[in-house]
Amino acid sequence: MTTVQVELPDVLAQSAQAAGLLTPQALEAMLREQLKRQAGESLRALWASAPPEELTPEIEQMIDEQVQAVRAQRSKQEAH
């Protein structure tokens, strides 16, 4: 485990604490969700920037397989 220290404005810290958002579990869930969101945004940006003629069915299948592999790995990690 890694310990992280974060400096926040007092009002924000108090509001987050009152809402139960500063627990290790809540912070972990928020960070995991943000990482998923960023990975999805990166994939969409990559997809949008690739020329359409290069996105063959084979490449599409490879991308799908990679996404499924990442999801399976994350599910496995979250189960531990």
Summary of the structure (lengths in Angstrom):
residues: 80
radius of gyration: 18.1
end to end distance: 13.0
largest distance: 52.7
contacts: 139
relative contact order: 0.06
helix: 76%
strand: 0%
